[in-house]
Amino acid sequence: MHEMPRDPVPFRHAPQPIRHDGAGATDFGPRDIMRDLENPNMLVPPPTDHGTVPNLKFSFSDAPMQLNHGGWSRQVTVRELPIATTLAGMNMRLTPGGVRELHWHKQAEWAFMILGRARITAVDQDGRNFAADVGIGDLWYFPPGIPHSIQGLEEGCEFLLVFDDGSFSDFDTFSLSDWLAHTPKAVLAANFGVAEGAFAHIPKGQRYIFQASVPGPLASQRVPDPYGTVPQRFTCCRRPGRPGSPASRSAQGL
């Protein structure tokens, strides 16, 4: 069979891999022109480039989605970006009421709120609890080993998570539901001081993300803690009173 000639017309105005000194040649595809426009120095490398610099970026759009009732997540780790040995990133979206269940991991977690509002909860190593609502532009930080959960509020939320270990995977964290499922019911009953039957219908495995109802106001959800509250907040919110900040919304009755 003879190869059909490629039509150059659709690529007439597309960037071509030709350097200003004439090095290179046209490329009539198949090709992803939008990606070429995003990466001009990869399409037309400078003369000093010898091709030894490793890839320094990986798009979340190229990462597979983990879809759940209650939200989705996708991550970029050293498995997708080999140069990222000390950092891993995750992008997560939660529906209104959607919950990333209580979990913990040995890596530190830093987060940036992209969209909407969320409620985060945590328990520190001394049994002191913490709960806070966060909005667009807010940050949170959980040290290694701190159990925490995240829930979307009325408008849902989206956020970026960064971990200090390139081999981290959010799908392999220690989750409350998974821990309960693998602990003998007799041990659970003795620990919580209830009958074994109380655990007859717990999940048989990790829930990870699940759909729940939108929680009420933060003040109505606080749980008295005999150990007190954490001495230092896990959140860093935008300046109070700035448009869109939690404090501003509270002052407006929103």
VENJOLIN-V22885 format. One record per backbone hydrogen bond with DSSP energy under -1.0 kcal/mol. NH is the residue of the N-H (numbers start at 1). CO is the residue of the C=O. Records with the same first field share a line. If there is no record, write none. Layout:
NH->CO ; CO
This chain:
11->8
12->9
18->16
19->23
22->19
25->17
36->32
37->33
38->34
39->35
42->39
43->39
44->40
49->46
62->59
63->60
66->73
68->71
71->68
72->93
73->66
74->91
76->89
78->166
80->77
81->77
84->81
85->83
88->163
89->76
90->161
91->74
92->159
93->72
94->157
95->70
97->152
98->95
99->210
100->150
101->208
103->148
104->174
109->142
110->162
111->140
112->160
113->138
114->158
115->158
117->156
118->134
119->151
120->132
121->149
122->130
123->147
124->128
127->124
130->122
132->120
134->118
137->113
138->135
139->236
140->111
141->234
142->109
145->105
146->143
148->103
149->121
150->100
151->119
152->98
153->117
156->153
157->94
158->115
159->92
160->112
161->90
162->110
163->88
166->85
168->165
172->169
174->104
176->102
179->175
180->176
181->177
182->178
183->180
188->184
189->185
190->186
191->187
192->188
193->189
194->189
198->195
199->196
200->197
209->207
210->99
221->218
228->225
236->139
242->239
245->242
249->245
250->246
251->247
252->248
253->250
254->249
